[in-house]
Amino acid sequence: MSSPPLSVSSLLHSLHPIRKPKLRYRTTFLALFGLIVLSTYILFVAKPSLDLAPITLRNDPTHHEPPHAVLPHDPVSRTPSSRVFRFPPSQNHKSNTRPQVELSPAQELAAVSSFLASLPQNMIPRSVDPTKPIDPQVVLDFDTRSTRAAEEVHQIEEEVWARHPVVLFTKLHSAASREVRFILANMMLRPMPTVFDVDQREDAEVLTPLLHRLTSSTELPILLVGGKPVGSMSEIRSLHESGELKKMISDAGAVIDGAKKKKGRK
C-alpha cells in the first residue's frame, strides 16, 4: 500500500532544518569579513596616533631619565623605587626645554631633609658633588621644569618643617650628640625629634659635607629648629641653660611635654 502524498507545508517544514545551517554559516562569514575590513582600515588607513595609546607603547624622544636614576646594582646611589611621585614628570616637550627651578640654600636644606625623612632607604647618590647646589630632580618628587615647580618647592619647605619642627643630624658614637639627644629627650616633644645618625648611613661621605655647606656648621651634631641651624654645641648648651632653646622649639610648632601629656591621657 503506497504512502499518502506530502502536503506543501509538510515539505517546507522538512526542508527548514537544512536551510538554517546554511544561513548561519553565511552570517558568520559576513561578520568575519566585515571585521577583517574594519581592522585593515584602522591599521593601514586611519593610522591612529600613539599619543592615545598606553604609556608603555609610547616612544617619546624628548624624555630622559632623571639624574638620580642609576643602575640597580649600585645599592648606595639608588633612589628607592617605592618612592611615589605626586606629580609625574611631564612628557610635554616645552616642559623638558624649560630650565629647572633654582633652589636657595634654605630651600635646598628643606628639600634634602624632606627627601631623607620621606623613606628610611632614601639616599643621596654618591655621584652628587656636595660642594655644589644639588640637582633638584635628585631630591624633589615632581617635575622640576614645570610652571608649578617654584610653588611646589615653597609648599615642601613649609610642610617639612611643620611635620619635623626639630631635626637632629648626629654621630652615633659621639659625646656631643648624646648630650643633645638627652636635652631633647627631657623635653618630651610632640612630634618627636627627627634624628639621623649620619655616620651610620651609606651616603655619609656625601651627606656630611653637604650638610656642612648648607648649615655653615663644621661638625656634627647639627640641630635644626624650624628649619634653621641652632649653631655650635656651645651655643646649644647656652640656649638650653637660658631656656631660649625651649622657646625656639615651641615657636617652631613642637609641644614641650606633649608626649608625656598624650601618654597620660591614654
C-alpha positions in Angstrom: 0.0 0.0 0.0 1.6 3.4 -1.1 2.1 6.3 1.4 -0.2 9.3 1.1 1.5 12.3 -0.7 3.1 15.0 1.5 1.5 18.4 1.6 3.4 21.6 0.6 3.6 22.8 4.2 5.0 19.5 5.4 7.6 19.6 2.7 8.7 23.1 3.6 8.9 22.2 7.3 11.1 19.2 6.5 13.4 21.4 4.4 13.8 24.2 7.1 16.5 22.4 9.2 18.6 22.0 6.1 18.4 25.7 5.1 19.0 27.1 8.6 22.7 25.9 8.9 23.5 27.5 5.5 22.1 30.8 6.6 24.0 30.7 9.9 27.3 30.0 8.1 26.6 32.8 5.7 26.0 35.3 8.5 29.2 34.2 10.3 31.2 34.6 7.2 29.9 38.1 6.5 30.6 39.2 10.1 34.2 37.9 9.9 34.7 39.5 6.6 33.4 42.8 8.0 35.8 42.6 11.0 38.8 42.0 8.7 37.9 45.0 6.5 37.5 47.3 9.6 40.8 46.1 11.1 42.6 46.7 7.8 41.1 50.3 7.6 42.2 51.1 11.2 45.8 49.8 10.8 46.6 51.0 7.3 44.3 53.9 6.5 43.3 55.6 9.8 46.8 55.1 11.5 45.8 56.2 15.0 48.3 58.3 17.0 50.2 56.6 19.7 49.5 59.7 21.9 46.3 57.9 22.9 48.0 54.6 23.5 49.0 53.3 26.9 52.2 54.9 28.2 54.2 51.7 27.7 53.6 51.9 24.0 54.8 55.5 23.6 58.2 56.4 22.3 59.0 59.9 23.5 62.4 61.0 22.2 62.4 64.1 24.4 62.1 62.1 27.6 65.3 61.5 29.6 65.9 59.6 32.8 66.3 61.9 35.8 69.8 62.3 37.1 69.1 60.1 40.1 68.2 57.1 38.1 71.1 54.7 38.3 71.9 51.1 37.7 70.2 48.6 40.1 73.5 47.1 41.1 74.5 50.3 42.9 73.0 50.0 46.4 74.3 53.3 47.7 73.2 55.7 45.0 70.0 54.0 44.1 66.8 56.0 44.8 64.2 53.6 46.1 61.6 52.5 43.6 58.9 52.7 46.3 59.0 56.4 46.3 55.7 57.8 45.0 55.6 60.9 42.8 52.7 63.2 43.5 53.0 64.9 40.1 54.5 62.6 37.4 57.2 64.3 35.2 55.6 66.0 32.2 56.0 64.4 28.8 55.5 67.8 27.2 58.4 69.0 25.0 58.0 72.6 26.3 58.4 71.4 29.9 61.6 69.5 29.0 63.2 72.5 27.4 62.3 74.9 30.3 65.1 75.4 32.8 64.9 73.7 36.2 63.8 75.5 39.3 66.7 77.0 41.2 66.9 76.3 44.9 68.2 78.7 47.5 70.4 77.2 50.3 67.3 77.2 52.7 65.2 75.5 50.1 67.9 73.0 49.3 68.2 72.2 53.0 64.4 71.7 53.2 64.3 69.5 50.1 67.2 67.3 51.3 65.6 67.0 54.8 62.2 66.1 53.2 63.8 63.6 50.9 65.7 61.9 53.8 62.6 61.9 56.1 60.2 60.5 53.5 61.7 57.0 53.4 64.4 55.4 55.5 66.1 54.0 52.4 66.3 57.3 50.6 70.0 58.0 50.0 71.9 60.9 48.4 73.6 59.4 45.3 77.4 59.2 45.5 77.6 61.0 42.2 76.4 64.2 43.8 79.1 66.9 44.4 78.4 68.2 47.9 80.3 71.4 47.3 77.8 72.5 44.6 74.0 73.0 44.7 72.3 69.7 44.3 70.3 68.8 41.2 66.6 69.4 42.2 65.5 66.2 40.5 67.5 64.1 42.9 65.5 65.2 46.0 62.2 66.5 44.7 59.3 64.3 43.7 57.8 66.4 40.9 58.7 67.8 37.5 61.3 70.4 38.4 60.9 72.1 35.0 57.1 72.7 35.2 55.5 76.0 35.6 54.4 75.0 39.1 57.9 74.0 40.3 58.6 77.1 42.3 55.2 76.8 44.0 55.8 73.2 44.8 59.2 74.0 46.4 57.6 76.6 48.6 55.0 74.1 49.7 57.6 71.4 50.5 59.6 74.0 52.5 56.6 74.7 54.7 55.4 71.1 55.0 58.7 69.6 56.0 59.3 72.0 59.0 55.7 71.7 60.1 56.0 67.9 60.2 59.5 67.9 61.5 60.0 71.1 63.6 63.1 69.6 65.3 65.6 67.7 63.2 69.0 66.4 64.5 71.9 65.2 62.4 74.3 63.3 64.7 77.1 60.8 65.1 76.1 57.6 66.8 79.2 57.4 69.0 79.7 61.0 69.9 79.5 62.6 73.4 78.2 65.9 72.0 75.5 64.0 70.0 74.4 62.1 73.1 74.2 65.3 75.1 71.9 66.9 72.5 69.8 63.8 72.4 69.5 63.9 76.2 68.4 67.6 76.2 65.7 66.9 73.6 64.5 63.7 75.3 63.9 65.5 78.6 61.7 68.0 76.7 59.2 65.2 75.8 58.5 66.8 72.5 55.5 66.1 70.3 56.1 65.4 67.5 59.3 63.7 68.5 62.6 65.0 67.1 63.6 63.5 63.7 67.1 62.1 64.2 69.6 60.9 61.5 72.7 59.1 62.6 74.7 60.4 59.6 77.9 58.3 60.3 75.8 55.1 60.1 74.3 55.9 56.7 75.6 54.6 53.4 75.6 58.1 52.0 77.6 59.6 54.9 80.5 60.6 52.7 78.2 62.8 50.6 75.7 63.9 53.2 78.2 65.1 55.8 79.9 67.8 53.6 76.5 68.6 52.0 75.1 69.5 55.5 78.2 71.4 56.4 77.8 73.6 53.3 74.0 74.2 53.8 74.2 74.9 57.5 77.7 76.5 57.8 78.4 74.0 60.5 81.9 72.5 60.7 81.0 69.3 62.6 78.1 67.1 63.9 75.7 67.2 65.7 73.7 69.7 63.7 70.4 70.8 65.3 67.7 72.3 63.1 64.7 74.1 64.8 62.0 75.2 62.3 64.5 74.6 59.5 67.2 76.8 60.9 70.5 75.7 62.3 70.8 76.4 66.1 74.6 76.7 66.0 77.6 75.0 67.6 77.5 72.7 70.6 78.4 75.6 72.9 75.6 77.7 71.5 73.1 74.8 72.0 74.2 74.5 75.6 73.9 78.2 76.2 70.4 78.4 74.7 69.3 75.4 76.7 70.6 76.8 80.0 68.9 80.1 79.4 65.6 78.5 78.4 65.7 80.1 75.0 66.0 76.7 73.3 62.6 75.6 74.6 61.1 78.9 73.3 62.6 78.4 69.9 61.3 74.8 69.7 57.8 75.9 70.9 57.7 78.7 68.3 58.6 76.1 65.6 55.5 74.1 66.4 56.7 71.4 68.7 54.9 70.9 72.0 57.0 70.8 75.2 56.0 67.9 77.4 53.5 66.9 74.7 54.5 63.3 74.6 54.1 63.0 78.4 50.6 64.5 78.4 49.5 62.4 75.4 50.7 59.2 77.2 48.9 60.3 80.4 45.5 60.7 78.6 45.7 57.1 77.5 
